[in-house]
């Protein structure tokens, strides 16, 4: 495990040198259509970096904003991080901030990966902000400071304030409190602190609260992992009825069931033949849908499935397709959507489902 000690840089002209990393959207390059954009370095603060600089109140200056497209980072993360790291190192930062990435999967992983590389290799504070369910959170919370954020950019100012506050104290060698107190994810370090009551007294008080039905909070939380058993195999694939289910957000033109492009909470079902025969759209803002708009078979492989059905490789293709959007959808909503679709599949005597995604 890496040391929690960081090498602080010295202020230049009385100000700390701040370097920020943003994706193409927050870097004001463009949306999903610019997700393949390679690294760019822009002088000074861009977008959220301007808010971040304001929290330093003259103590720090954003000397540059490093920008890179989500796809460019995600397609080859190791090489992309190395490329970005070299650009950041040349800027000689005193401190580095990435994101915040909120619940965006590709962006969150990129923010965590590049922050970890900067902190470990330059020895300076590196801070990002992610939503608890972002895959980047568990991947990188032990390698850099990852501040807890809300699910989307609606909590931008709060996230940046927390990130800046931790950053300033790290630069000044001031102590950082517990993860719970300071608003970041636990990093795996144990630190001694003086408290009024001994562990024995605190333990007895917690036990008493538990047996008497009073609220209490453990000091040693144990991760809870849901045990999901695999589905049983299909007994006879030659007689199986197979349905298509996708979180790619395909809906008829007009989106009649109001599936949300992000943070979705609903699902809907549509006749496959009608969907392919009529105009459709993509209710999903987490990927660039150009290829799917050109050919729906790229997401819903009807062409291949029809061939296999004709060749009697399986019984029949269920005529109804089940659709939802998985972009930044919470685990709670995912469970509710999954349970709803599964219940309907059972009611329709569907043997198995193909979960086709982006």
Rosetta blueprint (number, residue, H / E / L):
1 X L
2 X L
3 X L
4 X L
5 X L
6 X L
7 X L
8 X L
9 X L
10 X L
11 X L
12 X E
13 X L
14 X L
15 X E
16 X E
17 X E
18 X E
19 X E
20 X E
21 X E
22 X E
23 X E
24 X L
25 X L
26 X L
27 X L
28 X L
29 X L
30 X L
31 X L
32 X H
33 X H
34 X H
35 X L
36 X L
37 X L
38 X L
39 X L
40 X E
41 X E
42 X E
43 X E
44 X L
45 X L
46 X L
47 X L
48 X H
49 X H
50 X H
51 X H
52 X H
53 X H
54 X H
55 X H
56 X L
57 X L
58 X L
59 X L
60 X E
61 X E
62 X E
63 X E
64 X E
65 X E
66 X E
67 X E
68 X E
69 X L
70 X H
71 X H
72 X H
73 X H
74 X H
75 X H
76 X L
77 X H
78 X H
79 X H
80 X H
81 X H
82 X H
83 X H
84 X H
85 X H
86 X H
87 X H
88 X H
89 X H
90 X H
91 X L
92 X L
93 X L
94 X L
95 X E
96 X E
97 X E
98 X E
99 X E
100 X E
101 X E
102 X E
103 X L
104 X L
105 X H
106 X H
107 X H
108 X H
109 X H
110 X H
111 X H
112 X H
113 X H
114 X H
115 X H
116 X H
117 X H
118 X H
119 X H
120 X H
121 X H
122 X H
123 X L
124 X L
125 X E
126 X E
127 X E
128 X E
129 X E
130 X E
131 X L
132 X L
133 X L
134 X L
135 X H
136 X H
137 X H
138 X H
139 X H
140 X H
141 X L
142 X L
143 X L
144 X L
145 X E
146 X E
147 X E
148 X E
149 X L
150 X L
151 X L
152 X L
153 X H
154 X H
155 X H
156 X H
157 X H
158 X H
159 X H
160 X H
161 X H
162 X H
163 X H
164 X H
165 X H
166 X H
167 X H
168 X H
169 X H
170 X H
171 X H
172 X L
173 X L
174 X L
175 X L
176 X L
177 X L
178 X L
179 X H
180 X H
181 X H
182 X H
183 X L
184 X E
185 X L
186 X L
187 X L
188 X L
189 X L
190 X L
191 X L
192 X L
193 X L
194 X L
195 X L
196 X L
197 X L
198 X L
199 X H
200 X H
201 X H
202 X H
203 X H
204 X H
205 X H
206 X H
207 X H
208 X H
209 X H
210 X H
211 X H
212 X L
213 X L
214 X L
215 X L
216 X L
217 X L
218 X L
219 X L
220 X L
221 X L
222 X L
223 X L
224 X L
225 X L
226 X L
227 X L
228 X L
229 X L
230 X L
231 X L
232 X L
233 X L
234 X L
235 X L
236 X L
237 X H
238 X H
239 X H
240 X L
241 X E
242 X E
243 X E
244 X E
245 X E
246 X E
247 X L
248 X E
249 X L
250 X E
251 X E
252 X E
253 X L
254 X L
255 X L
256 X L
257 X L
258 X L
259 X L
260 X L
261 X L
262 X L
263 X L
264 X L
265 X L
266 X L
267 X L
268 X E
269 X E
270 X E
271 X E
272 X H
273 X H
274 X H
275 X H
276 X H
277 X H
278 X L
279 X L
280 X E
281 X E
282 X E
283 X L
284 X L
285 X L
286 X L
287 X L
288 X L
289 X L
290 X H
291 X H
292 X H
293 X H
294 X H
295 X L
296 X H
297 X H
298 X H
299 X L
300 X L
301 X L
302 X H
303 X H
304 X H
305 X H
306 X H
307 X H
308 X H
309 X H
310 X H
311 X L
312 X L
313 X L
314 X L
315 X L
316 X E
317 X E
318 X E
319 X E
320 X E
321 X E
322 X E
323 X E
324 X L
325 X E
326 X L
327 X L
328 X L
329 X L
330 X L
331 X H
332 X H
333 X H
334 X H
335 X H
336 X H
337 X H
338 X H
339 X H
340 X H
341 X H
342 X H
343 X H
344 X H
345 X H
346 X H
347 X H
348 X L
349 X L
350 X L
351 X L
352 X E
353 X E
354 X E
355 X E
356 X E
357 X L
358 X L
